[in-house]
Amino acid sequence: MKRQTQESLEEAALLLQKFNYAESWRRQYDEVAVECYKQYVGYRPPPDEEHIGRSNLHIPRTYEQIDALRSRFIKSFFSSRPYVDFIPMPTYGETVTPEEMLAREKKGQIAAALLDMQFEKNGIVKKFYDYLTSLLVFPAGILGVGWRYEEKVIRKEVETEQIIHTEMGPVMGAPVKEVQEITKIVFDDNEIVNIDYFDFWPDPHGHDVDSCRYVFQREWVTREELESRLELYEESGAGDVYEVNYEELQQARAYEDGRFERLSAVGLSPHFDEDSSLESPEKNLYEVLHYWEDDLHIMIINRQVMAFKGDNPYYHKKKPFIVHSYEPLPNEFYGRSAVAIMKDLQAELDTLRNQRIDNISFVLNRMWKVRKGADIDEAELVSRPHGIIRVDNPDDVTELAMNDVTSSAFQDEAIIKQDMENALGVPSVVRGVDPAKRETATEVVTKASNASVKFDVKVLLFEELGLKRLAMLMDSNNRQFISEPRLVYIFGAEGVDAWLQYNPEDETGDYDYRPAGSSTDAGANRDYMRQQFNQLMSIVMPANIPWVNKYELFKSWLATYDLRNVQKYIIPQEQVMQQQMMMQQLMQAMAAQQPQGEQTGGTPPQAAGGLGMMGEPGKPMPGPETPLAAPGAPLIGL
């Protein structure tokens, strides 16, 4: 561990100048982010003295639109598995035979299965749910991809042999159970982290992560975690580790900015001072600023000193982040969020609804004109059933006329809601609610189809900027950090082929990472897809078409019913093939036992296949490997 030098202090000061420049540039987007956050959570400022008693409601139309978009994206990205397919691609200048590409395709299937298991271990649905929420609300959503290795000391009850010393010597007694502490690896995989918008500062001159010369990322860690991480860096020789005076740093000012600003903006009171009940200084929190370049990583503690400086630890030599906006703007790092697009419409809707409520309140609770000097008790002016106002002169009290709101106000609200739907492409049929007016089936299908065009483009964009980069970073980390073979589960496979071995030493080449999710909304089109499958199966299943894989067709048809585990309802393909082989062998044995002149009869129906839907009774089921399915030939490759 190195001591702090004048050179290291000066370098830290230069990095903090970069940080202040990036922070001042991002400040203009922070104001928009806070305003959009208010719209999403439905915050309304408390009324002042002049507006006490007036309506002050927030109509959750923004949340309704955002929730519809978020649900459609999640369903499209993660409705089918594996989540990402690996397509082998030859590198430039590389000569590869078709046989080698087929071998790489098999290895790519195994690598995709490993990635699929890591997605599940990271809770990818919840991670992407939060990520999409940030993307739809703030100017950008941010994910971090790293490798985490974690060991944990656990207690486990084990049996140990007991030695009893007797006069005749030591004797083995009955085993006894005792509690022992063992060190166990609890995590050794890719880690996906949601990064708060307010904890990330890009280079103002970049338009995406790769074009940025540098980025800053902040996290809050305890002293214990920080010391453990620096110790790991020093042991692994990842870079230079500098001494840190934690007592002096703890006295440094705590920075209550970023996420604490947005909480304060909605009326909450975040408090970042240390909890007085914490007796151990190892539990104190420190702000860590990570400075990243393509080939450099630096850690700055509490914006005071540099604690670590080393090379980018990842072989892919990219900043390990994924950043993009809901509506990207050309050559700009930050784009527009979905909330920002309809922010003014939400404000108009709130204003109109509150005005209508105030109007109704004025009509029900009338105002009065009272002559000066009239002896009128103000309590008698409050509206109440069978109320009486006692006056000396009929002109002492007269009603202040208040007309009811016109019907155009209701039409204006309908127009506002329609504008919000048009802006984001989420009509009522897509959100699963009843339309404002009766519509024919043709109109519903047409609207859903037109809305899916906008949605499909967004899905393709998010796949290109988000899922593909995520798969690339995770696959690169797997090649770098996995040192021993692993067993991976091939989703959808059966029998012995369901578990295969991932070998990190295999040369797999480059891959094109293709998200396997549907580019259309599966929920909106599920009934239509099922109708298509019903028509197709009514044609294919009764017919003895040799080049159709009826087994896979049936699985796909069953999947349109949105079952979570289709494999549970289907007999494994290997078992079906074995049954057909046994039937075929039985037919051959029966034919061999019959005299030569008696082999003119047809095949007994009970001996031919017997798989109702898989083939016609009395006819053997051909497969793609046996186009003609000659009598006596084994049936393979359903």
N, C-alpha and C positions, 0 to 999 in steps of 0.2 A: 504494500500500500504506500503510495507516494504522499509526501507532504505538500500542502498547498504552497505554491510559489507565486511570485509576482506575475509570471507569464500565464499561469492558469487563472489567476484572478482577472487579468486583463482580457483573456479570451472569454471568460464568463461575462464580463461587462459588455464586450462587443456583441455577444449572442443576445443579451438582454436588450440592446439597442435594436437589433433585428426584431425581437419580440414586440417591443413597444411600437415599432413601425407597423408590423402586421396587425397588432391589436387596434391601433388607431384607424387603420383602413377598414377593419371588420366592423367597427362600431356603427357605421351607417346601416349595415344589415341587421345588427342586433336590435335596433329600434323596431324594424319590421317584424323580426322574430317574436319580440315581446307582444306586439299588437296581435299577431296571428295566434299566439298562445292564449291570449285573453279570449279571442273569439272561440277557440276550440274548447276551452274549459267553461265557457259561458259566464265570464266575469262581468259584473256590472258595478260601476263605482257607486258608493252610497250617495243618496241624494243630499244636496245642500239644503240650507234653511228655506230657500225660496221654492224648492220642489218637494218638500215633505208632504206626503199624502198622494203624490203623483205615482203613476204606474212606472215601474223600473224593472221590467222583465227582459230576459234573454230567451229567444226562441231557438231551440237546439237544431236548427236546420243545417248548420255547418257540420255538426257531429254526424247527422244522418247521412250527409253526402260523403264525408270522410270514411265513415264506417262501411258504406257500400263499396267504395273503391278499395279499401284495405282488404275487405273480405274477398273480393274478386281476385286481387293480386295473390293473396295467400293460397286460394283454391287453385289458381292457375299454375303457380310455381311448384306446389307440393301436393298435387292431386294424384300423381303417379310416381312410381319408383322403378329404378333408381332415379334420384332427383336430377342427376347430371350424367349424360352418356359421354364416354371417351372414344372419339373417332381418331384412329391413327393417321398421322400425316407425315409424309417423308420430308425431311429437311432439304434446304437448298443444296444442290450439288451432291446429294446422296443417291446412290444406286441401290434400290431395294427390289427384291423379287416379290411376285405376288404371294409366294408361300410365306416369306418373312412378314408381309403385311397381315396375313391371316393370323400368324402367331402373335403379332403385336395387338391385333384386335382382341384376341383371347386375354392377353395380359391387361389390355385396357378395360375389359369387363371386370377383371379382378380389382384393378385400381379404382374403378368407379364404385365397386361394392365397398371397398375400404372407406372411400370418401362418404358414402351413404351412411355407414356405421358411425363415422365421426360427426356427421350432421345430427344424427339422433342423439349422440352423447352430449352434444352442445345444446340440445333443445332448440333446433333450428327454427321451428314454427314460432316459438315465443320470441327468439332473437329477431326474426324477420318481422314479426308483428310490431315490436318496438321500433325497429329500424324504419319500417314503412310509416309508422306514426310520425317519427321525426321528419321523414322525407316529405310527408304530406302537409306538415304544419310549419316546419322551419325552412329556411332557404336551401338546406341540404341535409341529407341523412348520411351518417358516417359509421362505418364498421372497421374494426381493427382485427387483423389476423396474425396470430403468433403461435408459438409452441410453448406449452406449459408442461413442466415436469414437477410432480409433487409427490413427496413421500409423507407418510403419516404413521406415528407410533400408535398402535392399537393394542388393546388387551384381549388376550384369547386364552380360553381354558383348554389346557392340554393334559394328557395323561403321561405320567412319568413313573418309571419303575422304582419301587421302594426296596432298599437293601436293609435287612434286619440283622444285626450282629448278635449272635448267640454263642453259647459255650462251644458249640461244634464248629463255629466259624460263621461267616456271612451267608445269609439265606435270602433268596429273592422273595419279597412279600407281594401282596396284592398291589396292583398299580393304583396310584392316587392321582387325583386331579388337582392341578394348581394353576394359578393365573400367571401368565407370562406376558411381557411386553415385547412385541415384534414390530419391525419396521416393514411397512407394506407400501408398494407403489399404488397410489390412488388415481393418478392421472399422468399420462405420458402420450399426449396427442395434440392435434391442432386445437387451438382455442379461438373462438369467435367472440369478440367483445363489442357491445354497443357503446359508442362514444358519444357523449353529449355534444350537441352543437356548440355550446358555449365553452367546451374544453378542447377546441381544435382551431388552430390559426394557420391558414395557408400563406404561401408567398403571394403578395398582391399582384405580381406579374404573371402568375400561372393561370391557365384555364382548365386544368385538371390536375390530378395528383402527380402524374408522370412529368408534366411540363413544369411543375413547381420546382424551384431550385432548393427549397427547404419547406418544412412544415413543423409546427409545434403542436404537441399533444400533452394535455395535463391529466394527472391522476393524483389522488390523495391516498397515501399509504401510512401505515404506522411505522414507528422507528424499528420495531422488530422485523417487519417485512422488508424495510429498506436495507437494514444491516444484512439480512439473509441474502437478498439479491446481490448486493455488492460483494459479499463473500463468494457467491457463486461465480460472478464475473472474474474475480481475482483467481480463483482456483482453475477456471477454464482457460485463463489467458486471453479473454475476449478483448481486453484493452487495459487502459490505465485507470486504476482506482485510486481516488484521493481521499485523504483523511477528512472527516467531517466532525466539527464541534457541534454536537446536537443541542447542548445547553444554550449556546449563543444563538443558534438558528431558531430554537423554540421561542426566544424572546422577540424574534422578528415579527413584523406585522402580518396578521392573517388576511388573506385576500378574499373578501366576500363579494366577488363579482360573478359573472356568468350565470349559472343556474340559480344562484341566490337572488339575482336581480329579477328574474322572471317570477320567482315565488313572491317576492316583495310586491311586484306589480299587481298581483291578484289578491292582495290583502293578507298574505301569510307573513310570518315574522321569523325567518330562519335565523338561527343563532349559531355562530361558528366558534365561539369561545370554547376552550377545553372544559369538559365536565369535571367539576371539582371532586367528584366521587372517584375519579381515576387516580389511584395511588401509584401505579407503576408508570414510569416515564416511557416505557417501551410501547405503551398504547397511545401515545400522543400522535396526532396526525401531522404529516408534512406534505407540502405541495411539491410535486415533482414535475418539472417541465422537461419533456423529452424532445430533443432537437434531432430531426431526421433529415438526412440527405440520402441519395441513392447508395452511397458507400460510407456513410458516417452516422454515428449515433452518440449523442451526448445527453447527460442528465444534469439538470440544475436544481438545487434544493432551495426552496423558499425564496427563489429569485435572489440568492446571495452568492453561493459558491458552486463550482462544478464538482460533482462527485464521481463522474465516470466519463471517459472518452474512449471510443473504440470504433472499429469498422462495423458496417452493417452486418449483423450476425447471420443474415439469410442469404443463401446462395443465389436466389433469384435477383438480388441487387435492385430491389424496388422498395419504395416506401410501403410498408405493410398496411395500407389503408384502402378502403373503398368509399368513394364519395361521389354522389350525384344528386341532382335535383329532380323534382317532379316535372318541371317544365324548364329544360336547359335553355340557356341563352347562348348564342354563338360567341365563342372566344371569351366567355366570362366564367369565372369559377363558380359563382353562385347564380342559380336561376330563380324561378318563382315557385312558391309552394302552392298547393291546391287551395289552402285557406286564403292566401294573398289574392288569388284570382277572384274569389267571391266575397272578399272582406267588405267591400262597399255595399254589396247587395244584402249581406247579413245586417249591416248597420241600418240600411233602409227598411228592412223587414222589422227589425226591433222597434224602430221609430214609429212606423205605421201601426204596428200592433199596440204599442203603448198609447198612442194617440187615440185609438179606438176605445181602449179601456178607459182612458180619462174622459172621453166623450160620454160613455155610458154612465160613468160615475157622476158627471155633472147633470145628466138628465134625471138620474134617480135621486140625487142629493142636490136640490135646486138652490140657486143663489137668490138673494133678495136685495131690493133697494129699500132702504129705511130712511125716512125723512129725519134730517138733523133736528135734535131736540125732542124727538118722539120718545116716550117712556116705554121702550120695548125691551123685554128680557131676551137676551141672545139665545138662551137655552130653548125658548119657544120657536126659534127659527130652524132648529134641527128637524130634518124630515123624519116623520114617524107616523105610523098608522093612526088615523083619527086625531091627528094633532090639531091644536087650536092656538091661534095667535090673537091675543087680545089687544085691540087698538082703540084709540079715542076717535080717530078719523080714518075712513077707508083708504085715504091716500097715504097714511103713515107707512104702510108696507105694501110693496108691489113686487111681483115676481120678475126676475131677470130672465128673459126668454133664452132658452138653449135648445137649438135644433139637434135632432139626431143626425149621426153621420150618414152621408149619402152612400148609395150602393156602389159608387165608383171606387170607394176605399177597398171593398172586398175584391173587386176586379183587379185593383193595383196589386194586392197581395198575391193573387194568382199569377199575375205577370212576373212578379219578382221571383216566385218559386220556379216558374218555367225558365226564367233566365239562368237561375242557378243550375238547373238540370242541364240546360243546353251548354253552359260553360264547361262542365265537367263530363258530360256524356253519361249521366246516370239517371235516365227516366224512371218513372214509377215501376214499370214492368221489370226493370233490372234490380231495383231495390226491394222487390217483393211486396209492394203495397198496392192497394187498389188505385187505379187511375182516377183523375178528377172527373172524367166523363166516361160513359160506356164506349167501349171500343170493340171492334170485331177481331176475330182471331187473326185475320190477315194484317190488320193494323198493329196488333201486338207483336207478331213475328217480324214485321217490317221494322218497327222501332227497335226491337232487340237486336236485329241484324245490323242496323245502322249504328247503334250504340257500340256494338262489338268491334266495328271498324276502328273507332278511336281507341278502344281498349286494347285491341290487338297490337296497334302501333306502340302504345306505351309498354306493353309486355315485351315486345321485341327490343325496345330501347333499354328497359331495365335488365333484360337478360344479357344484352351486350355490355352494359356498363357495370352491372352488379354481379350476377351469378357466374358469368364466365370468368371474371377477374377473381372472384372468390374461389372458384374451383382451381384456377391456375396457381394461386398463392398456396392453397392447401396441398395440392399435388406436389408442388416444389418442396414444401416442408416435409412431406412424407418421404420423398427421395433423399432428403438431407439427414433427417433425424432418426428415421427407423433403421435400426441396425440388425434386427433379428427377424426371421420370418414370422408372419402372423396369419391366423386363420380368419377368413372373411366369409360372410354369408351372402350368397348370390340371391337377391330377392326374386322370387318367381320360379326359381329352380326347385327341383325335387330330388329326393333320394341322395345318393352319394355326391351328386353334382351341386348340391346346395352349399357345401362348404369347400372352399378352395384356399390355397396358400398364396399369400402375397410375399414375394421374395424381393427385398430391396436391391439385390444385386443384379436383377434382370435388367437388361438394356431395353427400355421400352420406346425410346425416341420421343418425338413430339406428338401432341394430341390436340385435336380441335374439341373444345369442351362445349357440348350442346345440352342446354337444359331440356329435360324430358317432359316438362309440364306442358299442358295444352295451351295453345295460343288463344283459345276462346274460353269463354266462361262455361265451365262444365255444368254448373247448376242450371244455367238458363237453357242449355241445349241438350240436357240429359234425355228428356222425353223424345226429342227429335232423333237423337242418336239411337235410342232404343227402337224406335219405329224402323229406322234404316236397317238395323241388325235383324229385326223380325222378318222384314221382307227378304233380306239376303239369306237368312237361315231357311226360310220356307222354300227357297230355290235350291240351295246347296245341299242341305241335309238329306232330303229324300233321294237326291240324285247321286249316282256313283261316280262323281268327278274325281279323277285320280290326282290332280295337281292342286287341290285345295286342302289345307291343313285344318280339318274340321275340329280337332281338339283345341287349337289356339283360337279358332273362331268362336267356339262355345265359351271359352274363358273370357274373351272380350265382350261377348253378349252378356254374360253374367255380371261383368264389371259395371255395366250401365245401370245396374240397380244399386250402385253406391254402397256395396258391401265392403266392410273394412278388411276382411281376410277372405278373398275368393278361394284360396288354396284349400281352405277347410271344407269346402263343399264339393270339391272335385277329386275324383280318384287320380292318384299320380299317374303320369303318362307311362312310366316304366311298368307299373302294375297292369295297365291296360294292354301294353304290348306283350307282357308275359302271358296274360289270359288269351290273347289272340294266337300267340305261338302255341300254347297248349292245345287250343281248339284245332289249330291247323295240323298239329302232330296227331291228334286224335282222329281227324279226318283221314290222314294218310294211313294210319294203322287200320282203320275200318275198311278202307279201300283195299289194303293188302290182304286182309283176311277173306274177302269175298272172292268167289270163283271168277275166272276170266270172263265168262259170259254174263255175269250178273252185274257188271260195272256200267250198265247203261242207265241206271236210275239216277235221279237227281240227288243232290246232297241233302241229308236230313236237316230240316230247319233248326232243330235244337243243337246241331253240331257246328253251325256256321256263324261265328261271331257272337251273336246274342247280345249286342250292345245297342238296343233300340235306336237311340238318336245317332249313333256313330255310323250306321250303315243299314241297308235294307235287310229284313229277315231273310235268311237263306242265301245271302251273298257275302263273300269275304270282303273285308274292309281294306281297300288298297291305300297305300301311302305314297308320298312323293318319291320315295326311293324305288318303288315298284310301279311304274306307270300303268302297266297292263294287268298286273296282279294275276298272273297265270295260276291255274289250279295247282295246289301243292307248294307254291312259293311262300316263304315266310313273309308276314306282313310287318313292315318296319317303318319307322319315321312318320308317325301320325302328324 
